Amino acid sequence: MRRFPVYAPKLIAKHVRIFASGAIWVKDLGVLHFKQGQLLMPRWCRPRVKQAISEMNSLISLSKEPVFCS
């Protein structure tokens, strides 16, 4: 389990994308589980945690899309 002492969405998204499954701990959010490169939404959680997971999952999906340069 990796620990993130600060909420850094881009760094967390990069970690989730690379390792694909596992768990992380983020200060002020707690333990977050991820599977298949996406953070899993807990059944019961605070609104701040839901917002953070949604934000990080959108960052992950954006970074998975190929970027074409002309």
C-alpha positions, 0 to 999 in steps of 0.5 A, spaced: 500 500 500 502 506 497 501 512 502 500 519 499 501 524 505 498 530 500 492 529 495 496 530 488 491 527 483 495 527 477 500 523 481 495 518 484 492 517 477 499 515 474 500 510 480 493 507 479 494 507 471 501 503 472 499 498 478 492 497 475 490 494 482 491 494 489 490 500 495 493 506 496 492 511 502 491 518 501 491 524 507 484 526 508 481 521 504 483 514 507 484 508 504 482 507 496 482 501 492 483 500 485 482 495 480 483 494 472 486 501 473 480 505 476 479 507 483 473 503 486 467 508 489 466 505 496 458 504 498 458 509 503 463 515 503 463 522 504 462 527 499 469 530 498 471 522 497 466 521 492 468 528 488 476 526 489 475 519 486 471 522 480 476 527 479 482 522 479 478 517 474 477 522 469 484 524 469 486 516 468 481 516 463 483 522 459 491 519 460 489 513 457 486 516 450 491 516 445 494 523 443 495 524 436 500 530 433 500 533 427 
